Amino acid sequence: MPKLKLIVCVMLLSLALSACTSKPSVQRPEPIPPPAWMMADPPPWRETLNRIIFISLNSLKHSRDNILV
């Protein structure tokens, strides 16, 4: 019986030690650079939106004037 315990202990110890060995390092791939349009300065959204809203307000005023006439 003591011999069986010794064999089981040695087998478990060898399994545990083999699991603790260091793994080979994995090469990390180089990240893909972002596209050029992402790196460019952002467009002036505020000016663009102001022009759109201004045009919409003008057309709304003209349509109201035409309805009232």
N, CA, C, O and CB atoms as a CASP TS submission, in Angstrom:
PFRMAT TS
TARGET T0000
AUTHOR 0000-0000-0000
METHOD Language model
MODEL 1
PARENT N/A
ATOM      1  N   MET     1       0.820  -1.204   0.000  1.00  0.00           N
ATOM      2  CA  MET     1       0.000   0.000   0.000  1.00  0.00           C
ATOM      3  C   MET     1       0.859   1.261   0.000  1.00  0.00           C
ATOM      4  O   MET     1       0.571   2.192  -0.752  1.00  0.00           O
ATOM      5  CB  MET     1      -0.931   0.002   1.206  1.00  0.00           C
ATOM      6  N   PRO     2       1.917   1.317   0.832  1.00  0.00           N
ATOM      7  CA  PRO     2       2.757   2.519   0.793  1.00  0.00           C
ATOM      8  C   PRO     2       3.421   2.711  -0.569  1.00  0.00           C
ATOM      9  O   PRO     2       3.655   3.839  -1.004  1.00  0.00           O
ATOM     10  CB  PRO     2       3.824   2.446   1.877  1.00  0.00           C
ATOM     11  N   LYS     3       3.721   1.590  -1.237  1.00  0.00           N
ATOM     12  CA  LYS     3       4.343   1.705  -2.549  1.00  0.00           C
ATOM     13  C   LYS     3       3.358   2.312  -3.557  1.00  0.00           C
ATOM     14  O   LYS     3       3.755   3.110  -4.406  1.00  0.00           O
ATOM     15  CB  LYS     3       4.833   0.325  -3.036  1.00  0.00           C
ATOM     16  N   LEU     4       2.089   1.940  -3.467  1.00  0.00           N
ATOM     17  CA  LEU     4       1.059   2.489  -4.348  1.00  0.00           C
ATOM     18  C   LEU     4       0.893   3.990  -4.115  1.00  0.00           C
ATOM     19  O   LEU     4       0.754   4.763  -5.063  1.00  0.00           O
ATOM     20  CB  LEU     4      -0.280   1.764  -4.126  1.00  0.00           C
ATOM     21  N   LYS     5       0.909   4.393  -2.843  1.00  0.00           N
ATOM     22  CA  LYS     5       0.802   5.825  -2.526  1.00  0.00           C
ATOM     23  C   LYS     5       1.990   6.589  -3.099  1.00  0.00           C
ATOM     24  O   LYS     5       1.841   7.704  -3.599  1.00  0.00           O
ATOM     25  CB  LYS     5       0.719   6.042  -0.996  1.00  0.00           C
ATOM     26  N   LEU     6       3.166   5.980  -3.023  1.00  0.00           N
ATOM     27  CA  LEU     6       4.366   6.624  -3.543  1.00  0.00           C
ATOM     28  C   LEU     6       4.270   6.780  -5.064  1.00  0.00           C
ATOM     29  O   LEU     6       4.627   7.827  -5.603  1.00  0.00           O
ATOM     30  CB  LEU     6       5.623   5.814  -3.161  1.00  0.00           C
ATOM     31  N   ILE     7       3.798   5.757  -5.745  1.00  0.00           N
ATOM     32  CA  ILE     7       3.662   5.816  -7.202  1.00  0.00           C
ATOM     33  C   ILE     7       2.647   6.886  -7.603  1.00  0.00           C
ATOM     34  O   ILE     7       2.890   7.668  -8.523  1.00  0.00           O
ATOM     35  CB  ILE     7       3.239   4.442  -7.764  1.00  0.00           C
ATOM     36  N   VAL     8       1.507   6.916  -6.906  1.00  0.00           N
ATOM     37  CA  VAL     8       0.489   7.924  -7.204  1.00  0.00           C
ATOM     38  C   VAL     8       1.031   9.318  -6.943  1.00  0.00           C
ATOM     39  O   VAL     8       0.787  10.238  -7.724  1.00  0.00           O
ATOM     40  CB  VAL     8      -0.778   7.682  -6.370  1.00  0.00           C
ATOM     41  N   CYS     9       1.760   9.479  -5.855  1.00  0.00           N
ATOM     42  CA  CYS     9       2.336  10.787  -5.514  1.00  0.00           C
ATOM     43  C   CYS     9       3.329  11.229  -6.583  1.00  0.00           C
ATOM     44  O   CYS     9       3.317  12.388  -6.998  1.00  0.00           O
ATOM     45  CB  CYS     9       3.030  10.733  -4.134  1.00  0.00           C
ATOM     46  N   VAL    10       4.185  10.318  -7.031  1.00  0.00           N
ATOM     47  CA  VAL    10       5.179  10.651  -8.051  1.00  0.00           C
ATOM     48  C   VAL    10       4.489  11.001  -9.366  1.00  0.00           C
ATOM     49  O   VAL    10       4.902  11.936 -10.052  1.00  0.00           O
ATOM     50  CB  VAL    10       6.165   9.478  -8.256  1.00  0.00           C
ATOM     51  N   MET    11       3.452  10.265  -9.720  1.00  0.00           N
ATOM     52  CA  MET    11       2.739  10.549 -10.971  1.00  0.00           C
ATOM     53  C   MET    11       2.049  11.913 -10.918  1.00  0.00           C
ATOM     54  O   MET    11       2.119  12.688 -11.871  1.00  0.00           O
ATOM     55  CB  MET    11       1.703   9.448 -11.258  1.00  0.00           C
ATOM     56  N   LEU    12       1.386  12.196  -9.801  1.00  0.00           N
ATOM     57  CA  LEU    12       0.718  13.496  -9.669  1.00  0.00           C
ATOM     58  C   LEU    12       1.727  14.635  -9.650  1.00  0.00           C
ATOM     59  O   LEU    12       1.491  15.691 -10.236  1.00  0.00           O
ATOM     60  CB  LEU    12      -0.135  13.533  -8.397  1.00  0.00           C
ATOM     61  N   LEU    13       2.850  14.419  -8.977  1.00  0.00           N
ATOM     62  CA  LEU    13       3.884  15.447  -8.922  1.00  0.00           C
ATOM     63  C   LEU    13       4.462  15.701 -10.313  1.00  0.00           C
ATOM     64  O   LEU    13       4.696  16.849 -10.692  1.00  0.00           O
ATOM     65  CB  LEU    13       5.001  15.036  -7.945  1.00  0.00           C
ATOM     66  N   SER    14       4.691  14.635 -11.067  1.00  0.00           N
ATOM     67  CA  SER    14       5.236  14.814 -12.419  1.00  0.00           C
ATOM     68  C   SER    14       4.227  15.530 -13.327  1.00  0.00           C
ATOM     69  O   SER    14       4.618  16.352 -14.155  1.00  0.00           O
ATOM     70  CB  SER    14       5.622  13.446 -13.028  1.00  0.00           C
ATOM     71  N   LEU    15       2.936  15.223 -13.176  1.00  0.00           N
ATOM     72  CA  LEU    15       1.917  15.927 -13.955  1.00  0.00           C
ATOM     73  C   LEU    15       1.859  17.404 -13.582  1.00  0.00           C
ATOM     74  O   LEU    15       1.748  18.270 -14.449  1.00  0.00           O
ATOM     75  CB  LEU    15       0.547  15.281 -13.748  1.00  0.00           C
ATOM     76  N   ALA    16       1.935  17.678 -12.293  1.00  0.00           N
ATOM     77  CA  ALA    16       1.877  19.069 -11.838  1.00  0.00           C
ATOM     78  C   ALA    16       3.088  19.849 -12.327  1.00  0.00           C
ATOM     79  O   ALA    16       2.958  20.993 -12.765  1.00  0.00           O
ATOM     80  CB  ALA    16       1.792  19.133 -10.308  1.00  0.00           C
ATOM     81  N   LEU    17       4.257  19.239 -12.256  1.00  0.00           N
ATOM     82  CA  LEU    17       5.465  19.938 -12.698  1.00  0.00           C
ATOM     83  C   LEU    17       5.482  20.128 -14.210  1.00  0.00           C
ATOM     84  O   LEU    17       5.973  21.146 -14.698  1.00  0.00           O
ATOM     85  CB  LEU    17       6.710  19.173 -12.259  1.00  0.00           C
ATOM     86  N   SER    18       4.959  19.175 -14.949  1.00  0.00           N
ATOM     87  CA  SER    18       4.944  19.333 -16.406  1.00  0.00           C
ATOM     88  C   SER    18       3.959  20.426 -16.821  1.00  0.00           C
ATOM     89  O   SER    18       4.155  21.078 -17.846  1.00  0.00           O
ATOM     90  CB  SER    18       4.576  17.998 -17.091  1.00  0.00           C
ATOM     91  N   ALA    19       2.913  20.628 -16.038  1.00  0.00           N
ATOM     92  CA  ALA    19       1.954  21.689 -16.345  1.00  0.00           C
ATOM     93  C   ALA    19       2.517  23.062 -16.014  1.00  0.00           C
ATOM     94  O   ALA    19       2.062  24.063 -16.567  1.00  0.00           O
ATOM     95  CB  ALA    19       0.655  21.465 -15.583  1.00  0.00           C
ATOM     96  N   CYS    20       3.495  23.126 -15.126  1.00  0.00           N
ATOM     97  CA  CYS    20       4.057  24.411 -14.708  1.00  0.00           C
ATOM     98  C   CYS    20       5.209  24.867 -15.585  1.00  0.00           C
ATOM     99  O   CYS    20       5.745  25.954 -15.372  1.00  0.00           O
ATOM    100  CB  CYS    20       4.522  24.326 -13.282  1.00  0.00           C
ATOM    101  N   THR    21       5.600  24.074 -16.557  1.00  0.00           N
ATOM    102  CA  THR    21       6.718  24.494 -17.399  1.00  0.00           C
ATOM    103  C   THR    21       6.312  25.701 -18.227  1.00  0.00           C
ATOM    104  O   THR    21       5.138  25.893 -18.545  1.00  0.00           O
ATOM    105  CB  THR    21       7.182  23.341 -18.317  1.00  0.00           C
ATOM    106  N   SER    22       7.295  26.501 -18.564  1.00  0.00           N
ATOM    107  CA  SER    22       6.990  27.733 -19.303  1.00  0.00           C
ATOM    108  C   SER    22       6.655  27.407 -20.754  1.00  0.00           C
ATOM    109  O   SER    22       7.252  26.522 -21.366  1.00  0.00           O
ATOM    110  CB  SER    22       8.181  28.721 -19.237  1.00  0.00           C
ATOM    111  N   LYS    23       5.720  28.119 -21.267  1.00  0.00           N
ATOM    112  CA  LYS    23       5.280  27.949 -22.649  1.00  0.00           C
ATOM    113  C   LYS    23       6.142  28.838 -23.553  1.00  0.00           C
ATOM    114  O   LYS    23       6.652  29.863 -23.100  1.00  0.00           O
ATOM    115  CB  LYS    23       3.757  28.298 -22.804  1.00  0.00           C
ATOM    116  N   PRO    24       6.307  28.463 -24.804  1.00  0.00           N
ATOM    117  CA  PRO    24       7.056  29.342 -25.707  1.00  0.00           C
ATOM    118  C   PRO    24       6.292  30.649 -25.928  1.00  0.00           C
ATOM    119  O   PRO    24       5.063  30.665 -25.994  1.00  0.00           O
ATOM    120  CB  PRO    24       7.320  28.636 -27.063  1.00  0.00           C
ATOM    121  N   SER    25       7.037  31.724 -26.038  1.00  0.00           N
ATOM    122  CA  SER    25       6.384  33.023 -26.199  1.00  0.00           C
ATOM    123  C   SER    25       5.752  33.126 -27.587  1.00  0.00           C
ATOM    124  O   SER    25       6.268  32.588 -28.567  1.00  0.00           O
ATOM    125  CB  SER    25       7.395  34.173 -25.980  1.00  0.00           C
ATOM    126  N   VAL    26       4.644  33.817 -27.642  1.00  0.00           N
ATOM    127  CA  VAL    26       3.897  33.985 -28.888  1.00  0.00           C
ATOM    128  C   VAL    26       4.264  35.328 -29.491  1.00  0.00           C
ATOM    129  O   VAL    26       4.311  36.341 -28.794  1.00  0.00           O
ATOM    130  CB  VAL    26       2.358  33.883 -28.650  1.00  0.00           C
ATOM    131  N   GLN    27       4.524  35.330 -30.785  1.00  0.00           N
ATOM    132  CA  GLN    27       4.841  36.578 -31.471  1.00  0.00           C
ATOM    133  C   GLN    27       3.573  37.401 -31.628  1.00  0.00           C
ATOM    134  O   GLN    27       2.557  36.913 -32.122  1.00  0.00           O
ATOM    135  CB  GLN    27       5.493  36.305 -32.849  1.00  0.00           C
ATOM    136  N   ARG    28       3.647  38.652 -31.203  1.00  0.00           N
ATOM    137  CA  ARG    28       2.498  39.546 -31.324  1.00  0.00           C
ATOM    138  C   ARG    28       2.538  40.208 -32.697  1.00  0.00           C
ATOM    139  O   ARG    28       3.557  40.796 -33.061  1.00  0.00           O
ATOM    140  CB  ARG    28       2.493  40.620 -30.186  1.00  0.00           C
ATOM    141  N   PRO    29       1.454  40.125 -33.467  1.00  0.00           N
ATOM    142  CA  PRO    29       1.474  40.752 -34.797  1.00  0.00           C
ATOM    143  C   PRO    29       1.498  42.274 -34.677  1.00  0.00           C
ATOM    144  O   PRO    29       0.959  42.854 -33.735  1.00  0.00           O
ATOM    145  CB  PRO    29       0.249  40.305 -35.626  1.00  0.00           C
ATOM    146  N   GLU    30       2.131  42.891 -35.648  1.00  0.00           N
ATOM    147  CA  GLU    30       2.188  44.354 -35.672  1.00  0.00           C
ATOM    148  C   GLU    30       0.795  44.903 -35.964  1.00  0.00           C
ATOM    149  O   GLU    30       0.108  44.391 -36.848  1.00  0.00           O
ATOM    150  CB  GLU    30       3.215  44.859 -36.735  1.00  0.00           C
ATOM    151  N   PRO    31       0.363  45.939 -35.237  1.00  0.00           N
ATOM    152  CA  PRO    31      -0.958  46.510 -35.513  1.00  0.00           C
ATOM    153  C   PRO    31      -0.968  47.217 -36.866  1.00  0.00           C
ATOM    154  O   PRO    31       0.025  47.813 -37.283  1.00  0.00           O
ATOM    155  CB  PRO    31      -1.367  47.491 -34.397  1.00  0.00           C
ATOM    156  N   ILE    32      -2.097  47.138 -37.528  1.00  0.00           N
ATOM    157  CA  ILE    32      -2.252  47.781 -38.835  1.00  0.00           C
ATOM    158  C   ILE    32      -2.405  49.285 -38.605  1.00  0.00           C
ATOM    159  O   ILE    32      -3.211  49.702 -37.774  1.00  0.00           O
ATOM    160  CB  ILE    32      -3.489  47.197 -39.622  1.00  0.00           C
ATOM    161  N   PRO    33      -1.640  50.102 -39.334  1.00  0.00           N
ATOM    162  CA  PRO    33      -1.790  51.552 -39.145  1.00  0.00           C
ATOM    163  C   PRO    33      -3.173  52.011 -39.593  1.00  0.00           C
ATOM    164  O   PRO    33      -3.752  51.432 -40.513  1.00  0.00           O
ATOM    165  CB  PRO    33      -0.698  52.319 -39.924  1.00  0.00           C
ATOM    166  N   PRO    34      -3.706  53.046 -38.952  1.00  0.00           N
ATOM    167  CA  PRO    34      -5.040  53.529 -39.326  1.00  0.00           C
ATOM    168  C   PRO    34      -5.016  54.167 -40.710  1.00  0.00           C
ATOM    169  O   PRO    34      -3.968  54.634 -41.157  1.00  0.00           O
ATOM    170  CB  PRO    34      -5.560  54.540 -38.287  1.00  0.00           C
ATOM    171  N   PRO    35      -6.154  54.193 -41.390  1.00  0.00           N
ATOM    172  CA  PRO    35      -6.208  54.821 -42.713  1.00  0.00           C
ATOM    173  C   PRO    35      -5.924  56.318 -42.626  1.00  0.00           C
ATOM    174  O   PRO    35      -6.074  56.934 -41.570  1.00  0.00           O
ATOM    175  CB  PRO    35      -7.579  54.585 -43.360  1.00  0.00           C
ATOM    176  N   ALA    36      -5.517  56.880 -43.738  1.00  0.00           N
ATOM    177  CA  ALA    36      -5.129  58.296 -43.771  1.00  0.00           C
ATOM    178  C   ALA    36      -6.292  59.209 -43.425  1.00  0.00           C
ATOM    179  O   ALA    36      -6.084  60.238 -42.783  1.00  0.00           O
ATOM    180  CB  ALA    36      -4.583  58.663 -45.143  1.00  0.00           C
ATOM    181  N   TRP    37      -7.516  58.866 -43.829  1.00  0.00           N
ATOM    182  CA  TRP    37      -8.650  59.747 -43.557  1.00  0.00           C
ATOM    183  C   TRP    37      -8.935  59.841 -42.065  1.00  0.00           C
ATOM    184  O   TRP    37      -9.505  60.830 -41.605  1.00  0.00           O
ATOM    185  CB  TRP    37      -9.892  59.255 -44.293  1.00  0.00           C
ATOM    186  N   MET    38      -8.544  58.822 -41.307  1.00  0.00           N
ATOM    187  CA  MET    38      -8.754  58.891 -39.860  1.00  0.00           C
ATOM    188  C   MET    38      -7.726  59.812 -39.198  1.00  0.00           C
ATOM    189  O   MET    38      -7.991  60.387 -38.142  1.00  0.00           O
ATOM    190  CB  MET    38      -8.679  57.486 -39.243  1.00  0.00           C
ATOM    191  N   MET    39      -6.568  59.947 -39.815  1.00  0.00           N
ATOM    192  CA  MET    39      -5.511  60.763 -39.237  1.00  0.00           C
ATOM    193  C   MET    39      -5.633  62.231 -39.639  1.00  0.00           C
ATOM    194  O   MET    39      -4.962  63.082 -39.055  1.00  0.00           O
ATOM    195  CB  MET    39      -4.160  60.227 -39.654  1.00  0.00           C
ATOM    196  N   ALA    40      -6.468  62.542 -40.613  1.00  0.00           N
ATOM    197  CA  ALA    40      -6.625  63.929 -41.072  1.00  0.00           C
ATOM    198  C   ALA    40      -7.396  64.739 -40.032  1.00  0.00           C
ATOM    199  O   ALA    40      -8.097  64.184 -39.185  1.00  0.00           O
ATOM    200  CB  ALA    40      -7.354  63.977 -42.443  1.00  0.00           C
ATOM    201  N   ASP    41      -7.252  66.052 -40.113  1.00  0.00           N
ATOM    202  CA  ASP    41      -7.987  66.932 -39.207  1.00  0.00           C
ATOM    203  C   ASP    41      -9.483  66.806 -39.472  1.00  0.00           C
ATOM    204  O   ASP    41      -9.895  66.622 -40.618  1.00  0.00           O
ATOM    205  CB  ASP    41      -7.527  68.404 -39.371  1.00  0.00           C
ATOM    206  N   PRO    42     -10.291  66.901 -38.436  1.00  0.00           N
ATOM    207  CA  PRO    42     -11.739  66.777 -38.651  1.00  0.00           C
ATOM    208  C   PRO    42     -12.280  67.985 -39.408  1.00  0.00           C
ATOM    209  O   PRO    42     -11.752  69.089 -39.268  1.00  0.00           O
ATOM    210  CB  PRO    42     -12.475  66.624 -37.304  1.00  0.00           C
ATOM    211  N   PRO    43     -13.312  67.793 -40.199  1.00  0.00           N
ATOM    212  CA  PRO    43     -13.892  68.919 -40.943  1.00  0.00           C
ATOM    213  C   PRO    43     -14.621  69.867 -39.994  1.00  0.00           C
ATOM    214  O   PRO    43     -15.004  69.468 -38.895  1.00  0.00           O
ATOM    215  CB  PRO    43     -14.861  68.409 -42.038  1.00  0.00           C
ATOM    216  N   PRO    44     -14.813  71.110 -40.406  1.00  0.00           N
ATOM    217  CA  PRO    44     -15.499  72.083 -39.551  1.00  0.00           C
ATOM    218  C   PRO    44     -17.005  71.818 -39.532  1.00  0.00           C
ATOM    219  O   PRO    44     -17.752  72.442 -40.286  1.00  0.00           O
ATOM    220  CB  PRO    44     -15.218  73.523 -40.035  1.00  0.00           C
ATOM    221  N   TRP    45     -17.444  70.917 -38.694  1.00  0.00           N
ATOM    222  CA  TRP    45     -18.855  70.515 -38.654  1.00  0.00           C
ATOM    223  C   TRP    45     -19.783  71.653 -38.247  1.00  0.00           C
ATOM    224  O   TRP    45     -20.909  71.754 -38.735  1.00  0.00           O
ATOM    225  CB  TRP    45     -19.034  69.359 -37.699  1.00  0.00           C
ATOM    226  N   ARG    46     -19.304  72.496 -37.360  1.00  0.00           N
ATOM    227  CA  ARG    46     -20.172  73.579 -36.887  1.00  0.00           C
ATOM    228  C   ARG    46     -20.526  74.525 -38.029  1.00  0.00           C
ATOM    229  O   ARG    46     -21.679  74.934 -38.170  1.00  0.00           O
ATOM    230  CB  ARG    46     -19.490  74.358 -35.745  1.00  0.00           C
ATOM    231  N   GLU    47     -19.539  74.868 -38.837  1.00  0.00           N
ATOM    232  CA  GLU    47     -19.818  75.766 -39.969  1.00  0.00           C
ATOM    233  C   GLU    47     -20.750  75.099 -40.973  1.00  0.00           C
ATOM    234  O   GLU    47     -21.668  75.736 -41.490  1.00  0.00           O
ATOM    235  CB  GLU    47     -18.507  76.184 -40.665  1.00  0.00           C
ATOM    236  N   THR    48     -20.518  73.834 -41.247  1.00  0.00           N
ATOM    237  CA  THR    48     -21.369  73.113 -42.199  1.00  0.00           C
ATOM    238  C   THR    48     -22.797  73.041 -41.690  1.00  0.00           C
ATOM    239  O   THR    48     -23.737  73.284 -42.447  1.00  0.00           O
ATOM    240  CB  THR    48     -20.825  71.699 -42.452  1.00  0.00           C
ATOM    241  N   LEU    49     -22.972  72.710 -40.423  1.00  0.00           N
ATOM    242  CA  LEU    49     -24.319  72.628 -39.859  1.00  0.00           C
ATOM    243  C   LEU    49     -24.995  73.994 -39.830  1.00  0.00           C
ATOM    244  O   LEU    49     -26.195  74.100 -40.083  1.00  0.00           O
ATOM    245  CB  LEU    49     -24.268  72.041 -38.450  1.00  0.00           C
ATOM    246  N   ASN    50     -24.236  75.028 -39.525  1.00  0.00           N
ATOM    247  CA  ASN    50     -24.821  76.374 -39.521  1.00  0.00           C
ATOM    248  C   ASN    50     -25.317  76.756 -40.910  1.00  0.00           C
ATOM    249  O   ASN    50     -26.371  77.379 -41.039  1.00  0.00           O
ATOM    250  CB  ASN    50     -23.795  77.406 -39.028  1.00  0.00           C
ATOM    251  N   ARG    51     -24.564  76.388 -41.959  1.00  0.00           N
ATOM    252  CA  ARG    51     -25.010  76.695 -43.318  1.00  0.00           C
ATOM    253  C   ARG    51     -26.278  75.923 -43.659  1.00  0.00           C
ATOM    254  O   ARG    51     -27.193  76.471 -44.273  1.00  0.00           O
ATOM    255  CB  ARG    51     -23.905  76.370 -44.333  1.00  0.00           C
ATOM    256  N   ILE    52     -26.336  74.663 -43.268  1.00  0.00           N
ATOM    257  CA  ILE    52     -27.529  73.854 -43.559  1.00  0.00           C
ATOM    258  C   ILE    52     -28.741  74.421 -42.830  1.00  0.00           C
ATOM    259  O   ILE    52     -29.813  74.567 -43.418  1.00  0.00           O
ATOM    260  CB  ILE    52     -27.304  72.377 -43.153  1.00  0.00           C
ATOM    261  N   ILE    53     -28.572  74.736 -41.563  1.00  0.00           N
ATOM    262  CA  ILE    53     -29.693  75.269 -40.781  1.00  0.00           C
ATOM    263  C   ILE    53     -30.115  76.630 -41.323  1.00  0.00           C
ATOM    264  O   ILE    53     -31.308  76.920 -41.402  1.00  0.00           O
ATOM    265  CB  ILE    53     -29.313  75.382 -39.286  1.00  0.00           C
ATOM    266  N   PHE    54     -29.151  77.463 -41.695  1.00  0.00           N
ATOM    267  CA  PHE    54     -29.462  78.781 -42.226  1.00  0.00           C
ATOM    268  C   PHE    54     -30.253  78.656 -43.529  1.00  0.00           C
ATOM    269  O   PHE    54     -31.233  79.374 -43.731  1.00  0.00           O
ATOM    270  CB  PHE    54     -28.171  79.589 -42.453  1.00  0.00           C
ATOM    271  N   ILE    55     -29.833  77.753 -44.406  1.00  0.00           N
ATOM    272  CA  ILE    55     -30.553  77.540 -45.670  1.00  0.00           C
ATOM    273  C   ILE    55     -31.957  77.030 -45.380  1.00  0.00           C
ATOM    274  O   ILE    55     -32.919  77.463 -46.016  1.00  0.00           O
ATOM    275  CB  ILE    55     -29.792  76.538 -46.584  1.00  0.00           C
ATOM    276  N   SER    56     -32.081  76.120 -44.432  1.00  0.00           N
ATOM    277  CA  SER    56     -33.400  75.577 -44.098  1.00  0.00           C
ATOM    278  C   SER    56     -34.311  76.660 -43.540  1.00  0.00           C
ATOM    279  O   SER    56     -35.493  76.708 -43.881  1.00  0.00           O
ATOM    280  CB  SER    56     -33.269  74.431 -43.089  1.00  0.00           C
ATOM    281  N   LEU    57     -33.781  77.523 -42.694  1.00  0.00           N
ATOM    282  CA  LEU    57     -34.597  78.595 -42.128  1.00  0.00           C
ATOM    283  C   LEU    57     -35.049  79.566 -43.208  1.00  0.00           C
ATOM    284  O   LEU    57     -36.192  80.023 -43.203  1.00  0.00           O
ATOM    285  CB  LEU    57     -33.820  79.342 -41.044  1.00  0.00           C
ATOM    286  N   ASN    58     -34.141  79.881 -44.138  1.00  0.00           N
ATOM    287  CA  ASN    58     -34.514  80.785 -45.235  1.00  0.00           C
ATOM    288  C   ASN    58     -35.600  80.172 -46.100  1.00  0.00           C
ATOM    289  O   ASN    58     -36.558  80.854 -46.465  1.00  0.00           O
ATOM    290  CB  ASN    58     -33.292  81.123 -46.097  1.00  0.00           C
ATOM    291  N   SER    59     -35.467  78.913 -46.428  1.00  0.00           N
ATOM    292  CA  SER    59     -36.486  78.276 -47.272  1.00  0.00           C
ATOM    293  C   SER    59     -37.804  78.166 -46.520  1.00  0.00           C
ATOM    294  O   SER    59     -38.871  78.255 -47.127  1.00  0.00           O
ATOM    295  CB  SER    59     -36.019  76.879 -47.734  1.00  0.00           C
ATOM    296  N   LEU    60     -37.744  77.974 -45.213  1.00  0.00           N
ATOM    297  CA  LEU    60     -38.963  77.909 -44.413  1.00  0.00           C
ATOM    298  C   LEU    60     -39.656  79.272 -44.398  1.00  0.00           C
ATOM    299  O   LEU    60     -40.881  79.345 -44.493  1.00  0.00           O
ATOM    300  CB  LEU    60     -38.644  77.447 -42.972  1.00  0.00           C
ATOM    301  N   LYS    61     -38.879  80.351 -44.279  1.00  0.00           N
ATOM    302  CA  LYS    61     -39.463  81.696 -44.287  1.00  0.00           C
ATOM    303  C   LYS    61     -40.105  81.991 -45.636  1.00  0.00           C
ATOM    304  O   LYS    61     -41.192  82.567 -45.695  1.00  0.00           O
ATOM    305  CB  LYS    61     -38.393  82.756 -43.965  1.00  0.00           C
ATOM    306  N   HIS    62     -39.432  81.594 -46.731  1.00  0.00           N
ATOM    307  CA  HIS    62     -39.989  81.827 -48.065  1.00  0.00           C
ATOM    308  C   HIS    62     -41.257  81.015 -48.272  1.00  0.00           C
ATOM    309  O   HIS    62     -42.203  81.500 -48.892  1.00  0.00           O
ATOM    310  CB  HIS    62     -38.960  81.479 -49.145  1.00  0.00           C
ATOM    311  N   SER    63     -41.292  79.809 -47.772  1.00  0.00           N
ATOM    312  CA  SER    63     -42.500  78.992 -47.949  1.00  0.00           C
ATOM    313  C   SER    63     -43.653  79.563 -47.126  1.00  0.00           C
ATOM    314  O   SER    63     -44.803  79.497 -47.560  1.00  0.00           O
ATOM    315  CB  SER    63     -42.230  77.520 -47.544  1.00  0.00           C
ATOM    316  N   ARG    64     -43.372  80.118 -45.957  1.00  0.00           N
ATOM    317  CA  ARG    64     -44.432  80.760 -45.159  1.00  0.00           C
ATOM    318  C   ARG    64     -44.967  81.992 -45.885  1.00  0.00           C
ATOM    319  O   ARG    64     -46.173  82.239 -45.902  1.00  0.00           O
ATOM    320  CB  ARG    64     -43.901  81.155 -43.753  1.00  0.00           C
ATOM    321  N   ASP    65     -44.064  82.756 -46.478  1.00  0.00           N
ATOM    322  CA  ASP    65     -44.488  83.955 -47.209  1.00  0.00           C
ATOM    323  C   ASP    65     -45.376  83.577 -48.394  1.00  0.00           C
ATOM    324  O   ASP    65     -46.355  84.265 -48.681  1.00  0.00           O
ATOM    325  CB  ASP    65     -43.261  84.754 -47.697  1.00  0.00           C
ATOM    326  N   ASN    66     -45.040  82.500 -49.072  1.00  0.00           N
ATOM    327  CA  ASN    66     -45.836  82.070 -50.230  1.00  0.00           C
ATOM    328  C   ASN    66     -47.204  81.561 -49.795  1.00  0.00           C
ATOM    329  O   ASN    66     -48.189  81.740 -50.512  1.00  0.00           O
ATOM    330  CB  ASN    66     -45.096  80.976 -51.016  1.00  0.00           C
ATOM    331  N   ILE    67     -47.274  80.934 -48.638  1.00  0.00           N
ATOM    332  CA  ILE    67     -48.558  80.416 -48.158  1.00  0.00           C
ATOM    333  C   ILE    67     -49.467  81.569 -47.748  1.00  0.00           C
ATOM    334  O   ILE    67     -50.669  81.533 -48.011  1.00  0.00           O
ATOM    335  CB  ILE    67     -48.350  79.445 -46.969  1.00  0.00           C
ATOM    336  N   LEU    68     -48.909  82.582 -47.114  1.00  0.00           N
ATOM    337  CA  LEU    68     -49.709  83.698 -46.624  1.00  0.00           C
ATOM    338  C   LEU    68     -50.212  84.586 -47.756  1.00  0.00           C
ATOM    339  O   LEU    68     -51.220  85.274 -47.593  1.00  0.00           O
ATOM    340  CB  LEU    68     -48.901  84.524 -45.647  1.00  0.00           C
ATOM    341  N   VAL    69     -49.537  84.584 -48.888  1.00  0.00           N
ATOM    342  CA  VAL    69     -49.933  85.466 -49.997  1.00  0.00           C
ATOM    343  C   VAL    69     -51.121  84.949 -50.733  1.00  0.00           C
ATOM    344  O   VAL    69     -51.575  85.576 -51.690  1.00  0.00           O
ATOM    345  CB  VAL    69     -48.804  85.648 -50.959  1.00  0.00           C
TER
END
